[in-house]
Amino acid sequence: MDKSTLRDTGDRYEMDEQGLTSHADYRLKDGVLYIDYVFAPPALRGTGASDRLMKAIGADARARGLTITPICGYAATWLRRSSEFRDLLN
């Protein structure tokens, strides 16, 4: 498995694995990270790529003192199920 590193472009988090990029589109307002959309390329689906992306986003949000409002259904479900990052749910 490739070592993945989270990149923040200012409106999108990106993570590369196996030469492909998973991403999460977001907006930041008043200390709240709104996750609008999470995407993994078809070749990475079922490999845990979106899970790793969300864990990295959660860690970044925590380090920055942000809460998360998930607009995307995947992000909402992931956060509700995450014992580690559920406390960030806004």
RAWO-V59969 format. One record per residue. RES is the residue in one letter. PHI is phi as a letter, one per 20 degrees, with the letter a starting at -180 (999 if undefined). OMEGA is omega in whole degrees, -180 to 180 (999 if undefined). Layout:
res->RES phi->PHI omega->OMEGA
res->RES phi->PHI omega->OMEGA
//
This chain:
res->M phi->999 omega->178
res->D phi->f omega->172
res->K phi->f omega->-176
res->S phi->e omega->177
res->T phi->c omega->180
res->L phi->f omega->173
res->R phi->d omega->177
res->D phi->d omega->-178
res->T phi->e omega->-179
res->G phi->o omega->174
res->D phi->b omega->-180
res->R phi->b omega->168
res->Y phi->e omega->179
res->E phi->c omega->177
res->M phi->b omega->-179
res->D phi->e omega->173
res->E phi->b omega->177
res->Q phi->l omega->179
res->G phi->m omega->-179
res->L phi->c omega->-176
res->T phi->d omega->169
res->S phi->e omega->-180
res->H phi->b omega->175
res->A phi->c omega->175
res->D phi->e omega->-178
res->Y phi->b omega->171
res->R phi->c omega->179
res->L phi->c omega->179
res->K phi->b omega->175
res->D phi->l omega->177
res->G phi->m omega->179
res->V phi->d omega->176
res->L phi->e omega->178
res->Y phi->e omega->179
res->I phi->e omega->-175
res->D phi->e omega->-172
res->Y phi->a omega->175
res->V phi->d omega->-177
res->F phi->c omega->170
res->A phi->c omega->177
res->P phi->g omega->-178
res->P phi->g omega->-179
res->A phi->f omega->-180
res->L phi->e omega->-178
res->R phi->f omega->-178
res->G phi->n omega->-179
res->T phi->d omega->-177
res->G phi->n omega->-178
res->A phi->f omega->180
res->S phi->f omega->176
res->D phi->f omega->179
res->R phi->f omega->177
res->L phi->f omega->-179
res->M phi->f omega->177
res->K phi->f omega->179
res->A phi->f omega->177
res->I phi->f omega->178
res->G phi->g omega->179
res->A phi->f omega->178
res->D phi->f omega->179
res->A phi->f omega->179
res->R phi->f omega->-179
res->A phi->f omega->-179
res->R phi->e omega->179
res->G phi->m omega->-178
res->L phi->e omega->166
res->T phi->d omega->-176
res->I phi->c omega->170
res->T phi->d omega->-179
res->P phi->e omega->173
res->I phi->e omega->178
res->C phi->f omega->180
res->G phi->g omega->179
res->Y phi->f omega->-179
res->A phi->f omega->180
res->A phi->f omega->180
res->T phi->f omega->-179
res->W phi->g omega->-178
res->L phi->f omega->179
res->R phi->f omega->-177
res->R phi->e omega->-175
res->S phi->e omega->177
res->S phi->f omega->-178
res->E phi->f omega->-173
res->F phi->d omega->-179
res->R phi->g omega->-179
res->D phi->f omega->178
res->L phi->e omega->-178
res->L phi->f omega->-178
res->N phi->e omega->999
//
